[in-house]
Amino acid sequence: MKVLVTGAGGFLGSQIARQLLETGHQVRGFSRGHYPKLEALGIEWCHGDLRNASDVLEACREVDAVIHTAAVPGFWGSWKMYYGINTLGTQHVLDAVGQFQIPYLVHTSSPSVTFGGVDQSGITEDVPYPDRWLCHYPHSKALAEQLVLAANHPGQLATCALRPHLIWGEDDPHLIPRIVDRGRTGKLRIIGDGNNLIDMVHVQNAAHAHLCALQALQTSPESHGKAYWVSQQQPVNCWDWINEILECAGVPPVTKRVSFKTAYRVGLVLEILHHLLRIRSEPRMTRFLALQMSADHYFDNTRAQSLLQYRPILSTQDAMARLKASWRS
């Protein structure tokens, strides 16, 4: 098939594009930036902005399926930005898919769309969306996910939403460098009791899950219109894993602790100060981050295993070995 990958220049999108090429598909990338190395692999490129409906419409012309990964992440910024890119941009994708009668759409969502501030311990995808939001990213992504799942229509459009948690890898430009930088500068603190368990996923596995989803939409009607957790399917202790990452980079482990209540209050104060002083950079701590870093986040993977036939192709042990090797080299 010819598959459009929105955000194909990003960390996850580029891995999806490569795996699609390796399995014989044609790939068109959509982004605002230019990526000569990916274009050299044979990826056709269409440049534009998700907030511009005509850009999205042109990108969707003459493709057989769409994998929509493009989004703005993070936990700080304006509602206009998050809604415009994550929610309205997704609506533009749906509009274009409908106009060209494209039959398959895989949407990259986030587990944060169901996070209401309490432990998520072995939960299924059917947990409800929360009633309140502490930052704009999960709110805007939840609205987008609901649009995608509601658009599923038997015989016309098959959709699904994947919720990969903490995507990382040896070429990770986001999570790993941030952890290492904060560890190296002494800004990391264990929040809470340090016993919270989390799911995470290597980027190679996250991309593979998207290909599994695309295949399932073509062959398995019962997979349509659903959300799916995507992880290593093997929870780890959050702070043990962070310390293992720091060890890979030659950084001392984080041992200092702060209570959840203290971190939450500090986050609230910093949020207020950043708003009052109109500081654009992310606060070092927010209420959402304090909750995220102290709570369980691991999931029941039965649905992804049974309906998407997704299982990690790279084990956590092998993935960490690759990370260590990349730091040594």
C-alpha positions as CSV (number, residue, x, y, z in Angstrom):
1,M,0.0,0.0,0.0
2,K,0.9,3.7,-0.2
3,V,0.8,4.9,3.4
4,L,0.9,8.5,4.6
5,V,2.7,8.9,7.9
6,T,2.1,12.3,9.5
7,G,5.0,13.4,11.7
8,A,7.3,11.0,9.7
9,G,10.3,13.1,10.6
10,G,9.9,12.5,14.3
11,F,11.3,9.9,16.6
12,L,8.4,7.5,16.3
13,G,7.2,8.5,12.9
14,S,10.6,8.0,11.3
15,Q,10.8,4.5,12.7
16,I,7.3,3.7,11.4
17,A,8.3,5.0,8.0
18,R,11.4,2.8,7.9
19,Q,9.5,-0.3,9.0
20,L,6.9,0.3,6.3
21,L,9.6,0.6,3.7
22,E,11.2,-2.6,4.9
23,T,7.9,-4.5,4.6
24,G,7.4,-3.4,1.0
25,H,5.0,-0.4,1.4
26,Q,5.4,3.0,-0.3
27,V,5.6,5.8,2.2
28,R,4.7,9.5,2.0
29,G,5.8,11.6,4.9
30,F,4.1,14.8,6.1
31,S,5.7,17.4,8.3
32,R,6.7,21.0,8.5
33,G,10.5,20.3,8.4
34,H,12.8,18.7,5.8
35,Y,14.5,15.4,6.4
36,P,17.0,14.6,3.6
37,K,18.2,11.4,5.1
38,L,14.7,9.9,5.2
39,E,13.9,11.2,1.7
40,A,17.1,9.5,0.5
41,L,15.5,6.2,1.6
42,G,12.8,6.6,-0.9
43,I,10.2,8.4,1.2
44,E,8.0,10.8,-0.8
45,W,7.5,14.0,1.2
46,C,4.7,16.5,1.6
47,H,5.3,19.6,3.7
48,G,2.7,21.5,5.6
49,D,1.0,22.2,8.9
50,L,-1.7,20.1,10.5
51,R,-3.6,23.3,11.4
52,N,-4.0,24.0,7.7
53,A,-6.8,21.8,6.3
54,S,-5.6,22.3,2.7
55,D,-2.1,21.1,3.6
56,V,-3.5,17.9,5.1
57,L,-5.9,17.4,2.2
58,E,-3.0,17.5,-0.3
59,A,-1.0,15.1,1.8
60,C,-3.8,12.6,1.9
61,R,-4.3,12.6,-1.9
62,E,-3.9,9.1,-3.5
63,V,-2.8,7.1,-0.5
64,D,-4.3,3.9,0.7
65,A,-3.9,4.3,4.5
66,V,-2.9,7.0,7.1
67,I,-0.8,6.5,10.2
68,H,-1.3,9.8,12.1
69,T,1.6,10.3,14.6
70,A,2.1,14.0,14.4
71,A,1.4,15.9,17.6
72,V,2.8,18.4,20.0
73,P,3.9,16.7,23.3
74,G,4.8,18.1,26.7
75,F,2.9,19.5,29.7
76,W,3.3,23.2,29.3
77,G,2.0,25.6,26.7
78,S,-1.1,27.3,25.5
79,W,-4.5,25.6,24.9
80,K,-4.6,27.2,21.5
81,M,-1.4,25.4,20.5
82,Y,-2.3,22.0,21.8
83,Y,-5.9,22.1,20.6
84,G,-4.9,23.5,17.2
85,I,-2.3,20.8,16.5
86,N,-3.5,17.7,18.4
87,T,-7.3,18.0,18.2
88,L,-8.1,20.3,15.2
89,G,-5.2,18.7,13.2
90,T,-6.7,15.3,13.8
91,Q,-10.0,16.5,12.6
92,H,-8.4,17.8,9.4
93,V,-6.9,14.3,8.9
94,L,-10.3,12.7,9.4
95,D,-11.9,15.2,7.0
96,A,-9.3,14.4,4.3
97,V,-9.6,10.7,4.9
98,G,-13.3,11.0,4.4
99,Q,-13.1,13.1,1.3
100,F,-10.7,10.7,-0.4
101,Q,-12.5,7.6,1.0
102,I,-9.2,6.2,2.5
103,P,-10.2,3.0,4.3
104,Y,-7.7,2.7,7.1
105,L,-6.5,5.2,9.8
106,V,-4.2,4.3,12.7
107,H,-3.9,7.1,15.2
108,T,-1.1,7.6,17.8
109,S,-2.8,8.5,21.1
110,S,-1.4,8.5,24.6
111,P,-2.1,6.6,27.9
112,S,-2.3,10.1,29.5
113,V,-5.8,10.5,28.0
114,T,-7.1,8.3,30.8
115,F,-4.9,9.6,33.6
116,G,-6.9,11.2,36.4
117,G,-4.1,11.5,39.0
118,V,-4.4,8.0,40.6
119,D,-2.6,4.8,40.2
120,Q,-3.2,2.9,36.9
121,S,-2.3,-0.6,37.9
122,G,-3.0,-3.3,35.3
123,I,-6.0,-1.5,33.9
124,T,-7.8,-2.2,30.6
125,E,-8.3,0.3,27.8
126,D,-12.0,0.7,28.9
127,V,-11.1,2.9,31.9
128,P,-13.0,6.2,31.4
129,Y,-11.6,9.5,30.5
130,P,-11.0,11.8,33.6
131,D,-13.4,14.6,34.6
132,R,-10.6,17.1,35.0
133,W,-7.3,17.9,33.3
134,L,-4.1,19.3,34.9
135,C,-2.5,20.1,31.5
136,H,-3.5,20.6,27.9
137,Y,-1.6,17.8,26.3
138,P,-3.7,14.8,27.6
139,H,-6.9,16.8,27.2
140,S,-6.2,17.7,23.6
141,K,-5.2,14.1,22.8
142,A,-8.3,12.7,24.5
143,L,-10.5,14.8,22.3
144,A,-8.5,13.7,19.2
145,E,-8.8,10.0,20.2
146,Q,-12.5,10.3,20.7
147,L,-12.9,11.8,17.2
148,V,-10.9,9.0,15.6
149,L,-12.7,6.2,17.4
150,A,-16.1,7.8,16.7
151,A,-15.2,8.0,12.9
152,N,-14.9,4.2,12.6
153,H,-17.6,3.1,10.3
154,P,-18.0,-0.6,9.1
155,G,-17.4,-0.9,5.4
156,Q,-16.2,2.7,5.0
157,L,-13.4,3.6,7.4
158,A,-11.6,1.4,9.9
159,T,-9.8,3.2,12.7
160,C,-8.0,2.5,15.9
161,A,-5.9,4.4,18.5
162,L,-2.7,3.3,19.9
163,R,-1.5,4.5,23.3
164,P,2.3,3.9,23.6
165,H,3.7,4.8,27.0
166,L,7.1,6.5,27.4
167,I,8.7,5.8,24.0
168,W,12.5,5.7,24.2
169,G,15.5,4.3,22.4
170,E,19.2,4.8,21.8
171,D,18.5,7.7,19.4
172,D,15.9,9.2,21.6
173,P,16.0,13.0,21.4
174,H,13.5,13.6,24.2
175,L,13.1,11.3,27.2
176,I,16.6,9.8,27.7
177,P,18.5,13.1,27.2
178,R,16.2,14.8,29.6
179,I,16.7,12.2,32.3
180,V,20.4,12.2,31.9
181,D,20.6,16.0,31.9
182,R,18.6,16.3,35.1
183,G,20.6,13.5,36.7
184,R,23.9,15.1,35.7
185,T,22.9,18.5,37.1
186,G,21.5,17.1,40.3
187,K,17.9,18.1,39.6
188,L,16.3,14.7,39.9
189,R,14.4,13.6,43.0
190,I,12.5,10.4,43.7
191,I,8.9,11.5,44.2
192,G,6.9,9.5,46.7
193,D,7.9,6.1,48.0
194,G,9.8,5.2,44.8
195,N,7.9,1.9,44.4
196,N,5.7,2.9,41.5
197,L,5.6,0.5,38.5
198,I,5.5,1.8,34.9
199,D,5.1,0.4,31.4
200,M,7.4,1.9,28.7
201,V,8.2,0.9,25.2
202,H,11.2,1.0,22.9
203,V,10.6,3.0,19.7
204,Q,11.2,-0.1,17.6
205,N,8.4,-1.9,19.4
206,A,6.1,1.1,19.3
207,A,6.6,1.4,15.5
208,H,6.0,-2.4,15.1
209,A,2.7,-2.0,17.0
210,H,1.5,0.5,14.4
211,L,2.3,-1.9,11.6
212,C,0.4,-4.6,13.5
213,A,-2.6,-2.3,13.8
214,L,-2.5,-1.4,10.1
215,Q,-2.6,-5.1,9.3
216,A,-5.4,-5.8,11.8
217,L,-7.6,-3.1,10.3
218,Q,-7.4,-4.9,7.0
219,T,-8.0,-8.4,8.2
220,S,-9.7,-8.3,11.6
221,P,-13.0,-6.4,11.9
222,E,-13.2,-6.9,15.6
223,S,-10.1,-4.8,16.0
224,H,-11.8,-1.7,14.6
225,G,-12.8,1.3,16.6
226,K,-10.8,0.5,19.7
227,A,-7.9,1.9,21.7
228,Y,-4.9,-0.2,22.6
229,W,-2.1,0.1,25.2
230,V,1.4,-0.3,23.6
231,S,4.3,-1.2,25.9
232,Q,7.1,-3.6,26.5
233,Q,4.4,-5.7,28.2
234,Q,6.7,-6.0,31.2
235,P,6.4,-3.3,33.9
236,V,9.5,-2.0,35.6
237,N,10.1,0.0,38.8
238,C,10.1,3.6,37.6
239,W,13.1,4.8,39.7
240,D,15.2,1.6,39.2
241,W,14.8,2.1,35.5
242,I,15.7,5.7,35.6
243,N,18.9,4.8,37.6
244,E,19.7,2.1,35.1
245,I,19.5,4.8,32.4
246,L,21.8,7.1,34.4
247,E,24.3,4.3,34.9
248,C,24.4,3.8,31.1
249,A,25.5,7.5,30.8
250,G,27.9,7.3,33.7
251,V,25.8,9.5,36.0
252,P,25.4,8.7,39.7
253,P,22.0,7.3,40.7
254,V,19.3,9.5,42.1
255,T,18.9,8.9,45.8
256,K,17.4,12.1,47.2
257,R,13.7,12.0,47.8
258,V,10.8,14.4,48.1
259,S,7.3,13.6,49.2
260,F,4.5,13.6,46.7
261,K,2.7,16.4,48.7
262,T,5.8,18.6,48.6
263,A,6.3,18.0,44.9
264,Y,2.7,18.7,44.1
265,R,2.7,22.0,46.1
266,V,6.0,23.1,44.5
267,G,4.5,22.3,41.1
268,L,1.4,24.4,41.8
269,V,3.6,27.4,43.0
270,L,5.8,27.1,39.9
271,E,2.8,27.0,37.6
272,I,1.4,30.1,39.2
273,L,4.7,32.0,38.9
274,H,5.2,31.0,35.3
275,H,1.7,32.2,34.4
276,L,2.1,35.5,36.3
277,L,5.5,36.2,34.9
278,R,4.6,34.9,31.5
279,I,7.6,32.5,31.4
280,R,7.3,30.3,28.3
281,S,9.7,27.5,29.4
282,E,8.4,24.5,31.2
283,P,8.5,24.6,35.0
284,R,10.9,22.2,36.6
285,M,7.9,20.7,38.4
286,T,4.1,20.8,37.8
287,R,1.2,19.1,39.5
288,F,0.7,16.8,36.5
289,L,4.4,15.8,36.5
290,A,4.3,15.2,40.3
291,L,1.4,12.8,39.8
292,Q,2.9,11.1,36.8
293,M,6.2,10.5,38.5
294,S,4.7,9.0,41.7
295,A,1.9,6.8,40.4
296,D,1.7,3.4,38.8
297,H,1.3,3.3,35.0
298,Y,1.1,-0.2,33.8
299,F,-1.6,-1.9,31.8
300,D,-3.4,-5.0,30.8
301,N,-2.1,-5.8,27.3
302,T,-4.6,-8.5,26.5
303,R,-6.4,-6.5,23.8
304,A,-3.3,-5.6,21.9
305,Q,-2.0,-9.2,22.0
306,S,-5.3,-10.8,20.9
307,L,-6.7,-8.3,18.4
308,L,-3.5,-6.7,17.0
309,Q,-1.3,-9.7,17.5
310,Y,1.2,-7.2,18.9
311,R,4.1,-8.4,21.0
312,P,7.4,-6.7,21.5
313,I,10.1,-7.7,18.9
314,L,12.8,-6.3,21.1
315,S,13.0,-7.3,24.8
316,T,13.6,-4.8,27.5
317,Q,16.8,-6.6,28.4
318,D,18.1,-6.4,24.8
319,A,16.9,-2.8,24.4
320,M,18.8,-1.7,27.6
321,A,21.9,-3.5,26.3
322,R,21.7,-1.5,23.1
323,L,21.3,1.7,25.1
324,K,24.4,0.9,27.1
325,A,26.4,0.0,23.9
326,S,25.3,3.3,22.3
327,W,26.6,5.3,25.3
328,R,29.9,3.4,25.3
329,S,30.5,4.1,21.7
